[in-house]
Amino acid sequence: MELNGITLAYDVYEKQNAPVLVLIHGLASTKESYNRTIPFLTEKFHILSLDLRGHGESSQVGPYTNEQLVDDILEVLDYEGIEKATLVGGSFAGAPVQQFAAKYPDRVDKLVLLDGGFARNVEMPGADLEALQKREPFSTSTMEEMIAGVRQSYGEHVTDFVDEQTRRETVQKDDGRVYLALPHEAFVSYASEYFTFSLDELAATLKTPVLVLQAANRPEFYDTALQAYLEKFPLAQAVKIPNSPHPLMVSHPQEVADYIIRFTEGKSL
């Protein structure tokens, strides 16, 4: 869709008279990151899969803030005539989807957070927000080097899809090096907001049921942070997916889809 000269790109998987599911990817990713999970969901849901501002096929135009992302989500729902939806936020997107639900509670049925949105990374041991904000854009000398680094993070869960998705998320620039396709300005701005967003403010206003799907292969900090989150948010519950890396929608698509279906249908997890 076009909004004041800005493109907000999304894919629609239509199913009439079905509950609506909105899939939102993580930082520096794209809507295609859900492509392995979507086939397990299309029988149950009418699905929208979004490219956030600055990502994928959406315009690379700021402001790159969570507040703007909340506004963008609202514009998409209004444009599509969707009154209410379950929002799924991958990693970084776990923050803006909760902020959306807090601001527009009547527009959200439930929330699913895929290994994100429950921790303030600024509290992680060794975290350095100032260094993050001053860092040079990440790059590698070749696409093969970039892909090799990403593959390493998936361990035994590497597939050809990981390589394909890495190519979608990166770009070779005039200097010959390979960079994130997301503008560096956007990366720093979004990452800074994710480091510091207020869970206390959310806890005071968020009244939406939440399911957190947690990756298993993560530092202990995230276990502690999740327990603190669950204490703050009485309507939240969590499931850890065994032997899983951070991008759950890529590594464990059927498990993610199954939990989304059971949660939205009110079944036990």
Helices and strands as residue ranges (DSSP letters): E 2-3, E 6-7, E 10-13, E 20-24, G 31-34, G 38-40, E 46-50, H 66-80, E 85-90, G 91-93, H 94-103, G 105-107, E 108-114, G 121-123, H 129-134, E 139-140, H 143-154, G 155-157, H 160-168, E 170-172, E 178-180, H 184-196, H 199-205, E 210-215, H 220-232, E 236-241, H 248-251, H 253-264
